[in-house]
Amino acid sequence: MSNIRVIVVGACGKMGLEVVKAVSAADGMELVAAVDLINLGEDIGTIASIGPLGVEVQRDLVEAIKRSKAQVLVDFTRPDAIMANLRAAVPMGVAAVVGTTGLEEAHLAELRTLSAKSGAPIFIAPNFAIGAVLMMQFAQQAVRHFDYAEVIEFHHEKKIDAPSGTALRTAELMRAAAGGRLAEQGMPELGEDSRGMPVGHIRVHAVRLPGTVANQEVIFGGLGQTLTIRHDTINRESFMPGVTLAIRKVRGLEGVVVGLEQIM
Ligand code: NAD
């Protein structure tokens, strides 16, 4: 079977460079194009420190897709860039694997229409790390047995959105699984601002510090006990088995599919 032809958008970013390395090392796929706003004309393999790949960084996504005949696009850019990228690529019939966070319900609705029109599937994962997916599943299980729950996420200081897509998705899945069980939290008379963002009755807190990559705690409280489920991302390689799995599976999906658990 021929290799899956992959284009990486945001290729020079922290995640993009990991994807470039992972795709180059994986069986059955091939990096055919790299798009970014920086390092234009440079070989992406050299930038990723794996030696020249013969793939130059380009700025124009549509041109890059046409020239490379890419079949699967992987996007790790920015919340304010992802929709424009998908509006350009999906109508060209390219299946998309989206790691960029910050997509809202209105965006998903538009993506469903785009995907239906072109027939190109779109896979979105707020978190490609298997441990994070398990954390979300365990949290949905635990929430049925506790009255109180809060989420604290920790990310590096340059992350531009807060709270993280993972924290929001965790809280939303927990809210659905709780079936009304969670107690409404009484607010303090003073200092409500420091109580985090409400997702139903769950409060979500975002910490931004250098030295962290992506970490999250889900904490439950009940009579005389607490339960903490914690996931730590040590480095960005943790996301790559999930990304390469998505590259392999995305063309077999239909429409817009959200969450790594859907393809594991
Ligand atoms: P980064 O800032 O290091 O990299 C982003 C790259 O995208 C940069 O090189 C930038 O030049 C490029 N870029 C920006 N706009 C672009 C455009 N319009 N076209 C092409 N390239 C463009 O950021 P990062 O840490 O690599 O994270 C990227 C995204 O991935 C963020 O949204 C982050 O939250 C998300 N993320 C998701 C996961 C996951 O598992 N889903 C994990 C980590 C990070």
Residues whose N, C-alpha, C, O or C-beta is under 5 A from the ligand:
A	BS01	NAD	V9 G10 C12 G13 K14 M15 G16 V35 D36 L37 I38 F76 T77 R78 P79 A81 G99 T100 T101 A125 P126 N127 F128 A129 F239
